[in-house]
Amino acid sequence: HTFSTGLEHLDGTGVLDSSFIVTNARGVPAIPIAEHTIMFMLMLTKNMLTVMENQRKKISKRTQPSSLEGKTVGVVGLGSIGSEVARLARAFRMRVLATRRSATSRQEGVDGVDIVYPPRELKTLIAESDFVVVALPVTPETRKIIGEAELKVMKPTAYLINVSRGAIVDEAALIAALRQGQIAGAGLDVTETEPLPPESPLWDLPNVILTAHESGATADYNDRGAKFFYGNLKRYLDGQQLLNVVDKTKGY
């Protein structure tokens, strides 16, 4: 069992090539990561980077914030985290779109999502979204799945939110899009290299909010993770079907 959702840290250990059953913590960090996503969205729409800078400089000045209501959020990956993001977004009266790997055609009104798209329609989802939320596991198929071509179809008023893995987004293409005003901004909990090097341009971009891969690392995470593991261990000892058995060939 791994206390994380992703399995990339097991590469080269032999575990993924063995006959071992592997389970992960899928679902355990979903709520705090979804909350973190909403935090990014609120901070970006409410101009909180400027507000906080004005506070430090003792400047009282309005910034003309906008609202989440009526905006469209596109969730790239409708797993446990993506589903929680969708649930919270609906509470803000947002329109919710999502991609799902198993979807073979468009589906409407499924699992609290207005439209579920198959992966081949990723660009359609991106083009319609005011917030593009990346919630995919990192696999050979998903590495840099958000690249220059995908960023180009985003609205110039849209924001990219990444709370999964940095490798899923082409960071050089993202930096270029942010510098050129091609997109409005980004909220990044993950980056290609962690910790983010001091020389990274991301630190100084005025339209980026950075956190240190901490969206799921709540103070009670180990307790919640252990509770899930104990439950699965009991299932194992009782000969019952295990929860969160991963497909080692897919990486999730």
FENRAKA-V230929 format. One record per residue. N is the residue number from 1. RES is the residue in one small letter. SS is DSSP state (2 for helix, 1 for strand, 0 for the rest). PSI is psi in degrees with one decimal (* if undefined). BURIAL is + if it has 24 or more other C-alpha atoms within 12 Angstrom, else -. Layout:
n->N res->RES ss->SS psi->PSI burial->BURIAL
n->N res->RES ss->SS psi->PSI burial->BURIAL
//
This chain:
n->1 res->h ss->0 psi->138.4 burial->+
n->2 res->t ss->0 psi->137.9 burial->+
n->3 res->f ss->0 psi->-6.9 burial->+
n->4 res->s ss->0 psi->169.2 burial->+
n->5 res->t ss->0 psi->-43.8 burial->+
n->6 res->g ss->0 psi->155.3 burial->+
n->7 res->l ss->0 psi->5.1 burial->+
n->8 res->e ss->2 psi->-24.4 burial->+
n->9 res->h ss->2 psi->-9.6 burial->-
n->10 res->l ss->2 psi->-4.8 burial->-
n->11 res->d ss->0 psi->132.1 burial->-
n->12 res->g ss->0 psi->-3.6 burial->-
n->13 res->t ss->0 psi->-15.8 burial->-
n->14 res->g ss->0 psi->-13.9 burial->-
n->15 res->v ss->0 psi->-42.3 burial->-
n->16 res->l ss->0 psi->-16.2 burial->+
n->17 res->d ss->0 psi->1.7 burial->-
n->18 res->s ss->0 psi->-179.8 burial->-
n->19 res->s ss->0 psi->2.4 burial->-
n->20 res->f ss->0 psi->142.3 burial->-
n->21 res->i ss->0 psi->131.2 burial->-
n->22 res->v ss->0 psi->131.0 burial->+
n->23 res->t ss->1 psi->155.9 burial->+
n->24 res->n ss->0 psi->-175.6 burial->+
n->25 res->a ss->0 psi->26.0 burial->+
n->26 res->r ss->0 psi->129.0 burial->+
n->27 res->g ss->0 psi->-29.2 burial->+
n->28 res->v ss->0 psi->-46.1 burial->+
n->29 res->p ss->0 psi->7.5 burial->+
n->30 res->a ss->2 psi->-45.9 burial->+
n->31 res->i ss->2 psi->-51.7 burial->+
n->32 res->p ss->2 psi->-34.1 burial->+
n->33 res->i ss->2 psi->-39.1 burial->+
n->34 res->a ss->2 psi->-39.9 burial->+
n->35 res->e ss->2 psi->-41.5 burial->+
n->36 res->h ss->2 psi->-40.1 burial->+
n->37 res->t ss->2 psi->-46.0 burial->+
n->38 res->i ss->2 psi->-37.1 burial->+
n->39 res->m ss->2 psi->-47.2 burial->+
n->40 res->f ss->2 psi->-47.7 burial->+
n->41 res->m ss->2 psi->-42.8 burial->+
n->42 res->l ss->2 psi->-43.6 burial->+
n->43 res->m ss->2 psi->-38.9 burial->+
n->44 res->l ss->2 psi->-41.6 burial->+
n->45 res->t ss->2 psi->-26.3 burial->+
n->46 res->k ss->0 psi->9.8 burial->-
n->47 res->n ss->0 psi->39.7 burial->+
n->48 res->m ss->2 psi->-25.8 burial->+
n->49 res->l ss->2 psi->-44.6 burial->+
n->50 res->t ss->2 psi->-41.7 burial->+
n->51 res->v ss->2 psi->-44.9 burial->-
n->52 res->m ss->2 psi->-36.1 burial->-
n->53 res->e ss->2 psi->-41.1 burial->-
n->54 res->n ss->2 psi->-37.5 burial->-
n->55 res->q ss->2 psi->-44.0 burial->-
n->56 res->r ss->2 psi->-34.5 burial->-
n->57 res->k ss->0 psi->1.3 burial->-
n->58 res->k ss->0 psi->44.4 burial->-
n->59 res->i ss->0 psi->124.4 burial->-
n->60 res->s ss->0 psi->103.9 burial->-
n->61 res->k ss->0 psi->131.4 burial->-
n->62 res->r ss->0 psi->150.6 burial->-
n->63 res->t ss->0 psi->1.9 burial->-
n->64 res->q ss->0 psi->67.4 burial->-
n->65 res->p ss->0 psi->162.5 burial->-
n->66 res->s ss->0 psi->-177.8 burial->-
n->67 res->s ss->0 psi->154.3 burial->-
n->68 res->l ss->0 psi->-26.9 burial->+
n->69 res->e ss->0 psi->129.6 burial->-
n->70 res->g ss->0 psi->-10.0 burial->-
n->71 res->k ss->0 psi->162.5 burial->+
n->72 res->t ss->1 psi->127.6 burial->+
n->73 res->v ss->1 psi->129.9 burial->+
n->74 res->g ss->1 psi->113.8 burial->+
n->75 res->v ss->1 psi->115.5 burial->+
n->76 res->v ss->1 psi->94.1 burial->+
n->77 res->g ss->0 psi->97.4 burial->+
n->78 res->l ss->0 psi->60.2 burial->+
n->79 res->g ss->0 psi->-152.0 burial->+
n->80 res->s ss->2 psi->-41.2 burial->+
n->81 res->i ss->2 psi->-48.5 burial->+
n->82 res->g ss->2 psi->-36.6 burial->+
n->83 res->s ss->2 psi->-37.7 burial->+
n->84 res->e ss->2 psi->-38.6 burial->+
n->85 res->v ss->2 psi->-43.4 burial->+
n->86 res->a ss->2 psi->-43.3 burial->+
n->87 res->r ss->2 psi->-45.9 burial->+
n->88 res->l ss->2 psi->-37.8 burial->+
n->89 res->a ss->2 psi->-37.7 burial->+
n->90 res->r ss->2 psi->-32.1 burial->+
n->91 res->a ss->2 psi->-24.6 burial->-
n->92 res->f ss->0 psi->12.0 burial->-
n->93 res->r ss->0 psi->41.4 burial->-
n->94 res->m ss->0 psi->154.9 burial->+
n->95 res->r ss->1 psi->133.9 burial->+
n->96 res->v ss->1 psi->123.6 burial->+
n->97 res->l ss->1 psi->158.0 burial->+
n->98 res->a ss->1 psi->154.3 burial->+
n->99 res->t ss->1 psi->147.7 burial->+
n->100 res->r ss->0 psi->130.1 burial->+
n->101 res->r ss->0 psi->-35.8 burial->+
n->102 res->s ss->0 psi->-10.0 burial->-
n->103 res->a ss->0 psi->133.1 burial->-
n->104 res->t ss->0 psi->-12.3 burial->-
n->105 res->s ss->0 psi->170.4 burial->-
n->106 res->r ss->0 psi->140.9 burial->+
n->107 res->q ss->1 psi->137.6 burial->-
n->108 res->e ss->1 psi->140.9 burial->-
n->109 res->g ss->1 psi->40.2 burial->-
n->110 res->v ss->1 psi->128.6 burial->-
n->111 res->d ss->0 psi->42.2 burial->-
n->112 res->g ss->0 psi->14.0 burial->+
n->113 res->v ss->1 psi->135.6 burial->+
n->114 res->d ss->1 psi->-48.5 burial->+
n->115 res->i ss->1 psi->128.3 burial->+
n->116 res->v ss->1 psi->126.4 burial->+
n->117 res->y ss->1 psi->148.5 burial->+
n->118 res->p ss->0 psi->158.6 burial->+
n->119 res->p ss->2 psi->-31.7 burial->+
n->120 res->r ss->2 psi->-14.8 burial->-
n->121 res->e ss->2 psi->26.9 burial->+
n->122 res->l ss->2 psi->-45.6 burial->+
n->123 res->k ss->2 psi->-32.7 burial->+
n->124 res->t ss->2 psi->-47.0 burial->+
n->125 res->l ss->2 psi->-46.9 burial->+
n->126 res->i ss->2 psi->-43.6 burial->+
n->127 res->a ss->2 psi->-26.7 burial->+
n->128 res->e ss->2 psi->-9.0 burial->+
n->129 res->s ss->0 psi->143.5 burial->+
n->130 res->d ss->0 psi->-23.5 burial->+
n->131 res->f ss->1 psi->126.1 burial->+
n->132 res->v ss->1 psi->113.7 burial->+
n->133 res->v ss->1 psi->118.4 burial->+
n->134 res->v ss->1 psi->117.4 burial->+
n->135 res->a ss->0 psi->40.1 burial->+
n->136 res->l ss->0 psi->153.0 burial->+
n->137 res->p ss->0 psi->153.0 burial->+
n->138 res->v ss->0 psi->122.1 burial->+
n->139 res->t ss->0 psi->170.1 burial->+
n->140 res->p ss->0 psi->-31.0 burial->-
n->141 res->e ss->0 psi->-25.8 burial->-
n->142 res->t ss->0 psi->-9.0 burial->+
n->143 res->r ss->0 psi->126.3 burial->-
n->144 res->k ss->0 psi->34.2 burial->+
n->145 res->i ss->0 psi->-23.9 burial->+
n->146 res->i ss->1 psi->99.7 burial->+
n->147 res->g ss->0 psi->-161.2 burial->+
n->148 res->e ss->2 psi->-44.1 burial->-
n->149 res->a ss->2 psi->-39.5 burial->-
n->150 res->e ss->2 psi->-40.6 burial->+
n->151 res->l ss->2 psi->-31.7 burial->+
n->152 res->k ss->2 psi->-26.0 burial->+
n->153 res->v ss->0 psi->-3.7 burial->+
n->154 res->m ss->0 psi->150.3 burial->+
n->155 res->k ss->0 psi->147.0 burial->+
n->156 res->p ss->0 psi->-15.2 burial->+
n->157 res->t ss->0 psi->3.9 burial->+
n->158 res->a ss->0 psi->160.2 burial->+
n->159 res->y ss->1 psi->144.8 burial->+
n->160 res->l ss->1 psi->130.3 burial->+
n->161 res->i ss->1 psi->124.3 burial->+
n->162 res->n ss->1 psi->113.8 burial->+
n->163 res->v ss->0 psi->20.4 burial->+
n->164 res->s ss->0 psi->-85.0 burial->+
n->165 res->r ss->0 psi->142.4 burial->+
n->166 res->g ss->2 psi->-29.8 burial->+
n->167 res->a ss->2 psi->-14.0 burial->+
n->168 res->i ss->2 psi->-22.9 burial->+
n->169 res->v ss->1 psi->134.0 burial->+
n->170 res->d ss->0 psi->102.9 burial->+
n->171 res->e ss->2 psi->-38.3 burial->+
n->172 res->a ss->2 psi->-41.9 burial->-
n->173 res->a ss->2 psi->-37.2 burial->+
n->174 res->l ss->2 psi->-45.2 burial->+
n->175 res->i ss->2 psi->-43.0 burial->+
n->176 res->a ss->2 psi->-43.7 burial->-
n->177 res->a ss->2 psi->-37.8 burial->+
n->178 res->l ss->2 psi->-43.0 burial->+
n->179 res->r ss->2 psi->-37.1 burial->-
n->180 res->q ss->0 psi->-1.0 burial->-
n->181 res->g ss->0 psi->20.8 burial->+
n->182 res->q ss->0 psi->-32.6 burial->+
n->183 res->i ss->0 psi->163.3 burial->+
n->184 res->a ss->0 psi->-30.8 burial->+
n->185 res->g ss->1 psi->-173.4 burial->+
n->186 res->a ss->1 psi->149.7 burial->+
n->187 res->g ss->1 psi->115.8 burial->+
n->188 res->l ss->1 psi->116.5 burial->+
n->189 res->d ss->0 psi->-13.2 burial->+
n->190 res->v ss->0 psi->152.0 burial->+
n->191 res->t ss->0 psi->167.0 burial->+
n->192 res->e ss->0 psi->-42.2 burial->+
n->193 res->t ss->0 psi->128.8 burial->-
n->194 res->e ss->0 psi->130.6 burial->-
n->195 res->p ss->0 psi->154.5 burial->-
n->196 res->l ss->0 psi->124.7 burial->-
n->197 res->p ss->0 psi->146.7 burial->-
n->198 res->p ss->0 psi->-28.0 burial->-
n->199 res->e ss->0 psi->-3.1 burial->-
n->200 res->s ss->0 psi->132.9 burial->-
n->201 res->p ss->2 psi->-21.4 burial->-
n->202 res->l ss->2 psi->-32.5 burial->+
n->203 res->w ss->2 psi->-35.7 burial->-
n->204 res->d ss->2 psi->-1.6 burial->-
n->205 res->l ss->0 psi->128.8 burial->-
n->206 res->p ss->0 psi->-11.5 burial->-
n->207 res->n ss->0 psi->26.9 burial->+
n->208 res->v ss->1 psi->134.8 burial->+
n->209 res->i ss->1 psi->126.2 burial->+
n->210 res->l ss->1 psi->136.5 burial->+
n->211 res->t ss->0 psi->160.2 burial->+
n->212 res->a ss->0 psi->62.6 burial->+
n->213 res->h ss->0 psi->53.3 burial->+
n->214 res->e ss->0 psi->6.2 burial->+
n->215 res->s ss->0 psi->-32.2 burial->+
n->216 res->g ss->0 psi->-2.8 burial->+
n->217 res->a ss->0 psi->60.3 burial->+
n->218 res->t ss->0 psi->163.6 burial->-
n->219 res->a ss->0 psi->-27.9 burial->-
n->220 res->d ss->0 psi->15.1 burial->-
n->221 res->y ss->2 psi->-45.1 burial->+
n->222 res->n ss->2 psi->-37.1 burial->-
n->223 res->d ss->2 psi->-44.9 burial->-
n->224 res->r ss->2 psi->-37.9 burial->+
n->225 res->g ss->2 psi->-40.5 burial->+
n->226 res->a ss->2 psi->-38.9 burial->-
n->227 res->k ss->2 psi->-41.6 burial->-
n->228 res->f ss->2 psi->-43.7 burial->+
n->229 res->f ss->2 psi->-44.5 burial->+
n->230 res->y ss->2 psi->-41.5 burial->-
n->231 res->g ss->2 psi->-41.0 burial->-
n->232 res->n ss->2 psi->-36.4 burial->+
n->233 res->l ss->2 psi->-40.5 burial->-
n->234 res->k ss->2 psi->-41.3 burial->-
n->235 res->r ss->2 psi->-42.9 burial->-
n->236 res->y ss->2 psi->-47.0 burial->-
n->237 res->l ss->2 psi->-29.2 burial->-
n->238 res->d ss->0 psi->0.9 burial->-
n->239 res->g ss->0 psi->22.9 burial->-
n->240 res->q ss->0 psi->165.7 burial->-
n->241 res->q ss->0 psi->133.9 burial->-
n->242 res->l ss->0 psi->152.2 burial->-
n->243 res->l ss->0 psi->149.7 burial->+
n->244 res->n ss->0 psi->36.6 burial->+
n->245 res->v ss->1 psi->125.8 burial->-
n->246 res->v ss->0 psi->152.7 burial->+
n->247 res->d ss->0 psi->106.2 burial->-
n->248 res->k ss->0 psi->-23.8 burial->+
n->249 res->t ss->0 psi->-29.2 burial->-
n->250 res->k ss->0 psi->-25.7 burial->-
n->251 res->g ss->0 psi->14.7 burial->+
n->252 res->y ss->0 psi->* burial->+
//
